[in-house]
Amino acid sequence: MKNKSLYKDLVLLFLKLGTIAFGGPAAHIAMMETEVVRARNWLTHQEFLDLMGATNLIPGPNSTELAIHIGHRRAGWPGLIVAGVSFIVPAMLIVMTFAWLYVQYGKLPYIQGILYGIKPVIMAVIVQALWNLSRTAVKNWLLGLLGLVASFAVVLGVHELMALFGAGFLVMCIRLMKRGQSRLLTFSPMPLLMVHGAMPSFGLWPLFFFFLKVGSVLFGSGYVLLAFLQADLVERYGWLTQQQLLDAIVVGQITPGPVFTTATFIGYLLGGVKGGVVATIGIFLPAFVFVALSAPFIRKMRESEIMGAFLDGLNVASLALMAVVTFSLAKAAIVDIPTLLLVFLSGFLLIRTQINSVWLIILGGFWGFLSHV
């Protein structure tokens, strides 16, 4: 009976958070701290910080992985699954509803008007996130230079995975050399990342494996997801148009829960309800695996100097990808003087007033609706 009560508490809490947690990963984590530490005393503040730190050492959506960690700490391995699924499913259903409405009515003027006003706000939100993250990630001139090099490399056609892992391994190697362990530099798994198959035709299995790959290698903010979607689904595979990608990103932002439910929207556009479910499972499945593998070793992972160096390089490369894709998406969002002004106004309010981005998104959509009416 005690176990059933634990599972019930986890289900109710994370169903609620998955339904009302607007504002992105930082907002999700703050809400979890309020509920888990202060309201329920499930964890001490230090325990919560330990779990939060662990999510930065593994690929995947940080707030979702934190929910999974909390479930594991609270109710063991079953709790791990219960908490994660409860956090993801409400967001998936909400996004799938938006996707259905988009497919049915997306070309109607009032829907286009709402998106017309929301997209510039999203650009400001992404730029603000990029700026805030860069102040933490760029710890010295070497990392700053590495970020610029990664940006140019991606623009010139270097694969995103090569840029990410190349930057991570480079900083790790520098750290190893400083410690006099250059003999370890002879190992590198990078050639494995250079193997590419033929361009796949669309199907549920290729869709699943694409998002499984993304969920398995994506470090950093959910905004980095945009770079992978742009490069593969739009440019390489041709499964989506630039406009559809931008609309998918918007829906991922205006709905509660993980930003990674952008995959749900894309899956629905490409393959209906089955496609939405398959894409969701694909992108979130690695998070469960990584948390299950890392949970017993959280303390050691956090204290690892070499892993920290690897993540330093990885983070600045992630920011480089974000910058490149943001520039590309801005060309579709900023289409006239009003949208340009809306980007600057939104950015100003985000920086000076600390307003929740959800309110700006709602106001932007309302303004876009009125401007088209």
C-alpha positions in Angstrom: 0.0 0.0 0.0 2.9 2.3 0.7 4.3 1.8 -2.7 0.9 2.5 -4.3 0.7 5.8 -2.4 4.2 6.8 -3.5 3.3 6.1 -7.2 0.0 7.9 -6.8 1.7 11.0 -5.4 4.3 11.0 -8.2 1.5 10.6 -10.9 -0.6 13.4 -9.5 2.4 15.8 -9.1 3.9 15.3 -12.5 0.6 15.2 -14.3 0.0 18.6 -12.8 3.4 19.9 -13.7 3.2 18.5 -17.3 -0.1 20.4 -17.7 0.7 23.8 -16.2 4.5 24.1 -16.4 5.0 26.9 -19.0 8.1 28.9 -19.5 10.8 26.3 -20.4 13.3 24.2 -18.5 14.3 26.9 -16.0 10.7 27.5 -15.0 10.0 23.7 -14.8 13.0 23.2 -12.5 11.9 26.1 -10.2 8.4 24.6 -10.0 9.8 21.2 -9.1 11.9 22.6 -6.4 8.9 24.3 -4.9 6.8 21.2 -5.0 9.4 18.5 -4.1 11.6 20.3 -1.6 9.5 23.0 0.0 6.0 21.7 -0.2 6.5 18.0 0.2 9.9 17.6 1.7 10.7 14.6 -0.5 14.3 15.8 -1.0 16.6 18.2 0.8 17.8 21.2 -1.0 21.3 19.7 -1.4 19.8 16.4 -2.8 17.8 18.4 -5.3 20.9 20.3 -6.4 22.8 17.0 -6.8 20.1 15.7 -9.1 19.9 18.9 -11.0 23.6 18.9 -11.6 23.5 15.3 -12.8 21.1 16.3 -15.6 23.8 18.6 -17.1 26.2 15.6 -17.5 23.9 13.6 -19.8 22.2 14.2 -23.1 18.5 15.0 -23.3 15.9 17.4 -21.9 17.1 18.6 -18.5 13.8 19.3 -16.8 12.4 15.9 -18.0 15.4 14.1 -16.7 15.2 15.9 -13.4 11.6 14.6 -13.1 12.8 11.1 -13.9 15.6 11.4 -11.3 13.1 12.6 -8.6 10.8 9.6 -9.4 13.8 7.2 -9.0 14.9 8.8 -5.7 11.3 8.8 -4.4 10.1 5.3 -5.5 13.0 3.4 -7.1 13.0 2.1 -10.7 9.2 2.0 -11.1 9.1 5.6 -9.8 11.6 6.6 -12.5 9.1 5.5 -15.2 6.0 6.8 -13.5 7.4 10.3 -13.0 8.8 10.7 -16.4 5.7 9.4 -18.3 3.4 11.5 -16.1 5.4 14.7 -16.9 5.6 13.9 -20.7 2.1 12.6 -21.5 0.0 15.8 -20.8 2.3 17.9 -22.8 2.3 15.4 -25.7 -1.5 15.3 -25.8 -1.7 19.1 -25.7 0.8 19.5 -28.5 -0.9 16.8 -30.6 -4.2 18.7 -30.2 -2.4 21.8 -31.5 -1.0 19.8 -34.4 -4.5 18.5 -35.4 -5.8 22.1 -35.3 -2.8 23.2 -37.4 -3.4 20.5 -40.0 -7.1 21.3 -40.2 -7.1 25.1 -39.9 -3.5 26.2 -40.2 -3.9 28.1 -43.4 -6.9 30.1 -42.2 -6.1 33.8 -41.7 -6.7 34.0 -38.0 -4.3 31.1 -37.3 -1.7 32.7 -39.5 -2.2 36.0 -37.7 -1.6 34.4 -34.3 1.6 32.8 -35.5 2.6 36.1 -37.2 2.6 37.7 -33.8 4.1 34.8 -31.8 7.1 34.0 -34.0 9.0 37.3 -33.4 8.5 36.9 -29.6 9.9 33.4 -29.8 13.0 34.8 -31.6 13.5 37.2 -28.6 13.0 34.3 -26.1 15.6 32.2 -27.9 18.1 35.1 -28.1 17.7 35.8 -24.4 18.3 32.2 -23.6 21.3 32.2 -25.8 22.7 35.2 -24.1 22.1 33.9 -20.6 23.6 30.5 -21.4 26.6 32.0 -23.0 27.5 34.0 -19.9 27.8 30.7 -18.0 29.3 28.6 -20.8 32.0 31.0 -22.1 34.3 30.8 -19.1 37.5 32.0 -20.8 38.8 33.3 -24.1 39.6 29.8 -25.4 36.0 28.6 -25.0 34.8 31.8 -26.7 37.1 31.2 -29.6 36.0 27.6 -29.8 32.4 28.7 -30.0 33.1 31.0 -32.9 35.1 28.3 -34.7 32.2 25.9 -34.2 29.7 28.4 -35.7 31.8 28.9 -38.8 32.3 25.1 -39.1 28.5 24.5 -39.1 27.9 27.3 -41.6 30.6 25.8 -43.9 28.8 22.4 -43.8 30.4 20.4 -40.9 28.0 18.0 -39.4 26.4 19.2 -36.1 27.5 16.1 -34.2 31.1 16.6 -35.3 31.0 20.2 -34.1 29.5 19.2 -30.7 31.7 16.2 -29.9 34.8 17.7 -31.6 34.6 20.7 -29.3 34.0 18.6 -26.3 37.0 16.3 -27.0 39.2 19.2 -27.8 38.7 20.9 -24.5 39.0 17.5 -22.7 42.3 16.9 -24.5 43.7 20.2 -23.5 42.7 19.5 -19.9 44.4 16.1 -20.1 47.6 17.6 -21.5 47.7 20.1 -18.7 47.6 17.2 -16.3 50.4 15.4 -18.1 48.2 12.6 -19.5 48.7 13.1 -23.2 49.0 9.4 -23.7 45.2 9.2 -23.5 44.8 11.4 -26.5 45.4 8.6 -29.0 41.8 7.4 -28.5 39.0 9.1 -30.4 35.6 7.8 -31.4 35.1 10.6 -33.8 35.4 8.6 -37.1 32.2 6.7 -36.1 30.3 10.0 -36.3 31.3 10.6 -39.9 29.5 7.5 -41.2 26.3 8.6 -43.1 23.8 6.4 -44.8 21.7 7.2 -47.8 19.0 9.9 -47.3 16.0 8.0 -45.8 12.5 8.1 -47.3 9.9 8.9 -44.7 8.4 6.1 -42.6 7.6 5.5 -39.0 10.8 3.6 -38.3 13.1 6.2 -39.9 11.1 8.8 -37.9 11.6 6.9 -34.7 15.3 6.4 -35.2 15.9 10.0 -36.2 14.4 11.3 -32.9 16.1 8.5 -31.0 19.4 9.7 -32.4 18.6 13.3 -31.4 17.5 12.4 -27.9 20.7 10.4 -27.5 23.2 13.1 -28.4 21.6 16.4 -27.6 23.3 18.3 -24.8 22.3 21.6 -23.4 19.1 23.6 -23.8 16.1 22.3 -25.7 16.7 25.2 -28.1 19.7 23.3 -29.5 17.1 20.8 -30.8 16.4 23.5 -33.5 19.8 23.0 -35.1 19.3 19.3 -35.6 15.8 19.7 -37.0 16.8 22.4 -39.4 19.8 20.5 -40.7 18.3 17.1 -41.1 14.5 17.4 -41.5 14.5 20.5 -43.6 17.8 20.6 -45.5 18.9 16.9 -45.7 15.7 14.9 -45.8 13.3 17.4 -47.1 10.5 16.0 -44.8 9.6 19.5 -43.5 9.5 23.0 -44.9 11.2 25.9 -43.1 7.8 27.3 -42.3 6.6 24.1 -40.8 9.7 23.8 -38.6 9.2 27.3 -37.3 5.5 26.6 -36.6 6.5 23.4 -34.7 9.0 25.4 -32.6 6.3 27.9 -31.8 3.9 25.2 -30.6 6.6 23.7 -28.5 7.1 27.1 -26.9 3.5 28.1 -26.3 2.4 24.8 -24.7 3.4 23.5 -21.2 5.9 20.8 -20.5 9.1 19.8 -22.2 10.3 21.8 -25.2 11.1 18.5 -26.8 7.4 17.9 -27.5 8.2 19.9 -30.7 9.0 16.3 -31.9 5.3 15.4 -31.2 4.1 18.2 -33.4 6.5 17.2 -36.2 5.6 13.5 -35.9 1.9 14.4 -36.3 2.5 16.5 -39.3 4.4 13.7 -41.0 2.5 10.6 -39.8 -0.6 11.6 -38.0 -1.3 10.3 -34.5 1.0 7.3 -34.9 3.8 9.6 -36.1 3.3 11.9 -33.1 3.5 9.0 -30.6 6.5 7.4 -32.4 8.4 10.7 -32.5 7.7 11.4 -28.8 8.8 7.9 -27.7 12.0 8.2 -29.9 13.1 11.6 -28.5 12.3 10.9 -24.8 13.4 7.2 -24.5 17.1 8.0 -24.2 16.4 10.2 -21.2 15.0 7.3 -19.3 18.0 5.2 -20.2 20.6 7.8 -19.3 19.0 8.6 -16.0 18.8 4.9 -15.1 22.5 4.5 -16.0 23.7 7.6 -14.3 21.6 7.6 -11.1 23.9 5.3 -9.1 27.0 7.5 -10.1 25.7 11.0 -9.7 28.3 12.1 -7.1 31.3 10.8 -9.1 30.0 12.3 -12.3 29.6 15.7 -10.8 33.1 15.6 -9.4 34.9 14.5 -12.6 37.3 17.1 -13.8 37.7 15.5 -17.2 33.9 15.2 -17.8 33.6 18.8 -16.7 36.1 19.8 -19.4 34.3 17.8 -22.0 31.0 19.5 -21.1 32.7 22.9 -21.3 33.5 22.4 -24.9 30.2 20.7 -25.6 28.3 23.7 -24.2 30.0 26.4 -26.2 29.5 24.3 -29.4 25.8 23.9 -28.5 25.5 27.7 -28.2 27.2 28.0 -31.6 24.6 25.8 -33.1 21.8 27.8 -31.4 23.2 31.0 -32.9 23.4 29.6 -36.4 19.9 28.2 -36.4 18.4 31.3 -34.7 19.7 33.4 -37.6 18.2 31.1 -40.1 14.8 31.0 -38.3 14.8 34.8 -37.9 14.6 35.2 -41.6 11.2 33.5 -41.6 9.9 35.2 -38.4 11.0 38.8 -39.1 9.1 39.7 -42.3 8.4 43.4 -42.0 8.9 46.4 -39.7 6.2 45.5 -37.2 7.7 42.1 -36.6 11.2 43.6 -36.3 9.9 46.1 -33.7 8.1 43.3 -31.8 11.4 41.4 -31.5 13.2 44.4 -30.0 10.2 45.2 -27.7 10.0 41.6 -26.5 13.7 41.4 -25.9 13.7 44.7 -23.9 10.8 43.5 -21.7 12.5 40.1 -21.1 15.7 41.7 -20.0 14.5 44.7 -18.1 11.3 43.4 -16.4 11.9 39.7 -15.9 8.4 39.1 -17.3 7.5 35.5 -17.9 7.9 34.7 -21.6 4.5 33.0 -21.7 2.7 36.3 -21.2 4.7 37.9 -24.1 3.8 34.9 -26.3 0.1 35.3 -25.5 0.3 39.1 -26.1 2.2 38.6 -29.3 -0.4 36.1 -30.6 -3.3 38.5 -29.6 -1.6 41.3 -31.4 -1.0 39.2 -34.5 -4.7 38.1 -34.4 -5.9 41.7 -34.2 -3.5 42.9 -37.0 -4.9 40.3 -39.4 -8.5 40.9 -38.4 
